[in-house]
Amino acid sequence: MDAPTRLEASAYAAYMSGFLGLRTEEWTKATESFTAAKTVYEKLAGVVAEAGKKALYQVRFAFSSWSDRSLSF
């Protein structure tokens, strides 16, 4: 597995972990997971050339940013 694929897999795992944290009302876990996903998706969106993947990363980055801010209140 190449480095970008590993990064994408780790970002997706963190993203899904954030949703699990929301579902189980583990707010700290959700916040930490979405923050981790946001960091990786932001980096991936900045370096990927494929338009479809770039858009997907940007949407997930935006959602992770929104979720992170919403959970901090």
N, C-alpha and C positions, 0 to 999 in steps of 0.2 A: 504494500500500500504506500502510495507516495505521500509527501508531507501535506499538500493541500487537502487530500482526501481525509487524512487523519485529523486535520484541523476542522474540516467540515463535520466529521463524525463526532468530534468532541463538542462542537458548538451545538449540534442537533441534540446530543444527549443532555447537555445542560439546559437547552430550551425545553425539552420534554420533562426534565426534572423540575423545572419551574412550574409547569402546568400541574404536575403531581403535587407539588407543594401547595399550590392554590386549592386543588381539589381536597386535600387532606387538612387544609387550614394550617399548614406549617409555614407561616409567613416569612420567617427568617430564611428557611431553606429555599422558598420561592424567590425571595429577593436575591440571595446569593447566586442561585442558579441563573436567573435572568441576567444578572450583572455579568456573570462569566460568559454567557451566550452572546450578550451585547458586545463585549470586548472582541471576541473572535469574529463575529459576523461583520463588525465594523472593519476589521483588518482584511477579511476576505473580500468584502465589497470593494475595497480600495485597490486590490491587486488582480482580481479576476477579469478576464477579457470578454467572456461569454455573457451577452446581454441578459439572457434568461436567468442565469445564476446570479448575476449582479443584482437584478431586480428582486429575486427571492431573498438574498442576503439583506438587502436594504429594507424589505418589509419586515423580516424577522428582527433586524436591528431596531427598527422603529417600534415594533411591538414590545420588544424586550425593554427598550428605554421607557416606554409608557408604563409598562407593568412595574418596573423598578420604582418609578416615581410614585405611582399609585399606592404601592405597598408601604412606602415610607411614611405615610400619614397616620 
